[in-house]
Amino acid sequence: MKLRVISFLLCMSCAVVITGCANTSSITQPQYGPASFTGDKFTAVMVAYAPEMEGILGKIDSDPNAQIHTTTTIKGITYRIGTYHDEPILVFATGMSIANAAMSTQMALDYFPVKQVVYMGIAGAVNPKWQPGDVIVPERWYYHDESVYTNEDPDNPGEYVLPEYYAKFMEEQPARIAEDPHYPKYKPFQFIHPDEVLIVKDGMEKPEDTAYFTASSRLLNAAKTAMEAMPVQRILNERDAKLHVGGNGVTGSVFMDNREYRKWVRDVFTAEVTEMESTAIGQVCTINEVDWVVIRAISDLAGGQEGVNTENLYDKEVSRVGANVLFAVLDELAE
């Protein structure tokens, strides 16, 4: 009896071992890397936060040839899928500030088939010629607060002790300015010394300093054509909005509301507008090789005003005008 039991157990053990070996050899190795998509690709229609989204959804609701047919939430972000004049669109809010904008944009490119990004939001005017309600579509986007904070030199009041790497970086500036007419004219703002973001993408052997990211010429041209054909955009029955394509925008992780810093940003970057998302979106799209453009409606003067900032008075109104421009661009792209 004992012999039969022992024989049975040995047979079962062999069967388990053989089965285990068979299962091990048949396991499918995980596939790493980005998803592959087939079929139509989306135009990603993006904003930062609720007042801007109201302008976008209001335009879609009022257009019989536009609709949202599917809503899904992924990791807390709501993505609305629909069509605009038979073109597939993906509508979502990135969240405010650099980290949110970069994270949610990359998520969208990972989870959905996106062919191009059209972003709209409010901004502060750096160029004093712009007023609330004006709409600017910059060609290039820079980070204004990628920087080094330094100590004052105790032996030379008014000068600062620079890290070795940054001193070398500054020595390179004349040659880089000579090569690129859009290169910033770097200088410090008190103890703050501007720097550049390091990026890496396909084709680069190592990370490279990058001063700015350039929006896609195809989308910039569509914005210019669309703006030229648009009717007058009235702001709170106070003034007609100016619409402009070109120039520079700057992004930072601060709400800029300081007159002297505003002047410094204008001097260094020749900036038209400032806000908290666009350069991060441009960086993500550039690395992923996805066409992109950013539309910014002026809500305030970024510290250039007298007294309290007026952003809260204009955000919904100028978002409405910005949405009008965005959909005019989509119309132009569909032709």
C-alpha positions in Angstrom: 0.0 0.0 0.0 2.8 2.4 0.9 4.6 1.6 -2.3 1.4 2.5 -4.4 1.1 5.8 -2.5 4.8 6.6 -3.1 4.5 5.8 -6.8 1.4 8.0 -7.1 3.1 10.9 -5.5 6.1 10.6 -7.7 3.9 10.5 -10.8 2.1 13.7 -9.7 5.4 15.5 -8.9 6.7 14.7 -12.4 3.4 15.9 -14.0 3.7 19.2 -12.1 7.3 19.7 -13.1 6.5 18.9 -16.8 3.4 21.2 -16.8 5.4 23.9 -15.1 8.1 23.6 -17.7 5.5 23.7 -20.5 3.9 26.8 -19.1 7.2 28.6 -18.6 8.1 28.1 -22.2 4.7 29.3 -23.5 4.6 32.6 -21.4 4.3 35.6 -23.7 7.0 38.1 -23.1 5.7 41.6 -22.2 5.7 44.2 -25.0 7.3 47.4 -23.7 7.0 50.8 -25.4 4.3 53.1 -26.8 1.0 51.8 -27.9 0.3 51.4 -31.7 -2.9 52.8 -33.0 -4.8 52.3 -36.3 -7.6 54.3 -37.9 -8.3 58.0 -37.5 -6.2 60.2 -35.3 -7.4 62.9 -33.0 -6.8 66.6 -32.9 -6.2 67.2 -29.2 -8.1 70.3 -28.1 -6.6 71.3 -24.8 -6.9 74.0 -22.1 -5.6 74.3 -18.5 -8.6 74.7 -16.3 -12.3 75.2 -15.9 -13.0 78.8 -17.2 -11.1 77.9 -20.4 -13.0 74.6 -20.7 -16.3 76.4 -20.5 -15.4 78.4 -23.6 -14.5 75.2 -25.5 -17.6 73.2 -24.5 -19.8 76.2 -25.1 -18.7 76.3 -28.7 -19.2 72.6 -29.2 -22.7 72.7 -27.6 -23.8 75.5 -29.9 -22.5 73.9 -33.1 -24.8 71.3 -34.7 -21.9 69.9 -36.5 -19.9 69.2 -33.3 -20.5 66.8 -30.5 -19.0 64.9 -27.6 -20.0 61.3 -27.7 -17.7 59.6 -25.1 -16.3 60.7 -21.8 -13.7 58.7 -19.9 -11.5 59.4 -16.9 -7.9 58.1 -16.7 -5.9 58.7 -13.6 -8.2 61.5 -12.6 -8.1 63.4 -16.0 -11.4 63.6 -17.9 -11.0 63.0 -21.6 -13.9 63.9 -23.9 -14.0 62.2 -27.3 -16.1 63.6 -30.1 -16.1 65.2 -33.6 -15.9 68.7 -34.9 -17.2 68.9 -38.5 -16.5 65.2 -39.0 -12.9 65.5 -37.6 -12.2 63.4 -34.5 -11.3 65.5 -31.4 -10.0 64.7 -28.0 -10.9 67.5 -25.4 -9.3 67.7 -22.0 -7.8 70.1 -19.4 -4.2 69.6 -18.6 -4.3 71.2 -15.1 -2.4 74.3 -14.3 1.4 74.6 -14.2 4.3 72.9 -15.8 4.3 69.5 -14.2 0.5 69.0 -14.8 0.8 70.2 -18.4 3.7 67.9 -19.2 2.2 64.9 -17.4 -1.3 65.1 -18.9 0.0 65.8 -22.4 2.3 62.8 -22.3 -0.6 60.7 -21.0 -2.8 61.8 -23.9 -0.1 60.9 -26.4 0.4 57.5 -24.8 -3.3 56.5 -24.5 -4.9 58.1 -27.6 -3.9 58.4 -31.3 -3.2 62.1 -31.4 -2.0 63.7 -34.7 -1.8 67.4 -33.6 -2.3 69.5 -30.5 -4.2 72.8 -30.5 -4.0 74.4 -27.0 -5.9 77.5 -25.8 -5.7 79.4 -22.5 -5.4 82.8 -20.8 -2.1 84.6 -20.3 -0.5 87.7 -18.9 0.8 90.3 -21.3 4.6 91.0 -21.1 4.7 93.3 -24.2 2.9 96.4 -22.9 1.2 96.9 -26.3 -1.3 94.0 -25.5 -4.4 94.5 -23.4 -7.0 92.0 -21.9 -8.9 90.3 -24.7 -6.1 90.4 -27.2 -5.2 86.9 -28.6 -1.6 86.0 -29.3 -0.3 82.8 -31.0 3.5 82.8 -30.3 5.9 81.1 -32.7 8.4 80.1 -30.0 8.1 79.2 -26.3 10.8 79.6 -23.6 11.0 78.7 -19.9 11.6 82.0 -18.0 12.4 80.4 -14.6 14.7 77.6 -15.5 17.5 79.1 -13.5 20.3 79.2 -11.0 19.8 81.0 -7.6 23.2 82.3 -6.4 24.8 83.9 -3.4 26.1 87.4 -3.5 29.9 87.7 -3.8 31.0 89.1 -0.3 34.1 90.6 -1.9 32.2 92.3 -4.8 28.9 93.8 -3.8 26.3 93.5 -6.5 28.0 90.5 -8.1 27.2 86.8 -7.5 29.2 83.6 -7.1 28.4 81.4 -10.1 28.7 77.6 -10.2 31.5 76.5 -12.5 29.2 74.9 -15.0 27.1 78.1 -15.3 30.2 80.3 -15.8 31.1 78.1 -18.7 27.5 78.3 -20.0 27.7 82.1 -20.0 31.0 82.0 -22.0 29.2 80.2 -24.8 26.5 82.9 -25.2 28.1 85.2 -27.8 28.6 82.3 -30.2 25.1 81.0 -29.7 23.6 84.5 -30.1 25.5 84.9 -33.4 24.1 81.6 -34.7 20.4 82.2 -33.7 18.5 85.5 -33.9 15.9 84.1 -31.5 18.4 83.2 -28.8 17.7 84.9 -25.4 19.9 87.8 -24.2 20.6 86.2 -20.9 21.3 88.5 -17.9 20.5 88.0 -14.2 17.5 89.3 -12.2 19.2 90.0 -8.9 20.3 86.6 -7.6 18.4 84.7 -10.3 20.5 83.6 -13.3 18.5 82.2 -16.3 19.4 78.7 -17.6 18.1 76.2 -20.2 16.3 72.9 -20.0 18.2 69.8 -21.0 16.2 67.5 -23.3 16.8 64.2 -24.9 14.9 62.6 -27.9 15.5 60.2 -30.7 18.5 61.1 -32.7 20.4 62.7 -29.8 23.4 60.9 -28.3 23.1 62.8 -25.1 20.9 65.5 -23.5 21.2 69.0 -25.0 20.6 72.5 -23.7 17.5 73.8 -25.4 16.6 77.5 -25.2 13.1 77.3 -26.8 10.6 75.1 -28.6 9.0 76.2 -31.9 5.4 75.6 -32.8 4.6 73.8 -36.0 4.7 76.0 -39.0 1.6 74.3 -40.6 -0.5 75.2 -37.5 0.9 78.7 -37.2 0.0 79.4 -40.9 -3.5 78.0 -40.2 -3.8 80.4 -37.2 -2.7 83.4 -39.2 -5.1 82.6 -42.1 -8.0 82.0 -39.7 -7.4 85.2 -37.7 -7.3 87.3 -40.8 -10.8 86.0 -41.8 -12.4 86.3 -38.4 -15.0 88.9 -37.6 -14.2 91.6 -35.0 -14.0 90.1 -31.5 -15.6 92.5 -28.9 -14.4 92.4 -25.3 -17.2 93.1 -22.7 -18.4 95.9 -25.1 -15.3 97.8 -24.2 -12.9 97.3 -27.0 -12.0 95.2 -30.1 -9.5 92.5 -29.5 -6.2 92.5 -31.4 -5.3 89.1 -32.9 -1.6 88.3 -33.6 0.5 85.4 -34.7 4.3 85.3 -34.1 6.9 86.3 -31.5 7.8 84.6 -28.3 5.9 83.3 -25.2 7.4 82.3 -21.9 6.3 79.7 -19.3 7.2 79.4 -15.6 6.0 77.8 -12.5 5.0 81.2 -11.0 2.0 83.5 -11.5 3.9 86.6 -12.7 2.6 89.7 -11.0 5.7 91.9 -10.6 6.5 94.9 -12.7 10.3 94.7 -12.6 10.4 91.0 -13.3 8.0 91.5 -16.2 10.4 94.1 -17.7 13.3 91.7 -17.2 11.4 88.9 -19.0 10.7 91.2 -21.9 14.3 92.3 -22.2 15.8 88.8 -22.0 13.2 86.8 -24.0 11.5 89.5 -26.1 8.3 87.9 -24.8 4.8 88.8 -25.8 3.0 86.8 -23.1 3.6 84.7 -20.0 1.8 81.8 -18.4 2.4 78.4 -16.8 1.9 75.5 -19.3 2.8 76.1 -22.9 6.5 75.5 -23.1 6.1 72.2 -21.3 3.4 71.2 -23.8 5.8 72.3 -26.6 8.6 70.2 -25.1 6.5 67.1 -24.9 5.1 67.4 -28.4 8.6 68.1 -29.8 10.0 65.0 -28.2 7.1 62.9 -29.5 7.1 64.5 -32.9 3.5 65.7 -32.8 2.5 69.0 -34.4 1.4 71.7 -31.9 0.3 75.3 -31.5 -0.7 77.4 -28.5 -3.4 80.2 -28.5 -3.2 82.6 -25.6 -5.9 85.2 -24.8 -4.7 88.1 -22.6 -6.4 88.2 -19.2 -4.0 90.5 -17.3 -0.8 92.6 -17.5 1.4 90.3 -15.5 2.2 93.0 -12.9 2.2 95.9 -15.3 -1.1 97.2 -13.9 -1.7 99.6 -11.1 -3.1 97.9 -8.0 -4.7 94.4 -7.9 -4.3 92.1 -10.8 -7.5 91.9 -13.0 -7.2 88.3 -14.2 -10.3 87.2 -12.4 -12.4 89.8 -14.1 -11.5 88.7 -17.6 -10.7 85.0 -17.5 -14.1 83.8 -18.7 -14.6 86.5 -21.3 -11.2 86.2 -22.9 -11.5 82.4 -22.8 -14.6 82.8 -24.9 -12.7 84.8 -27.5 -9.8 82.4 -27.3 -12.2 79.5 -28.0 -13.5 81.4 -31.1 -10.0 81.7 -32.4 -9.3 78.0 -31.7 -12.3 76.8 -33.6 -11.5 79.2 -36.5 -8.1 77.4 -36.6 -9.8 74.0 -36.7 -12.0 75.2 -39.5 -9.0 76.3 -41.5 -7.2 73.0 -40.9 -10.3 71.1 -42.1 -10.4 72.9 -45.5 
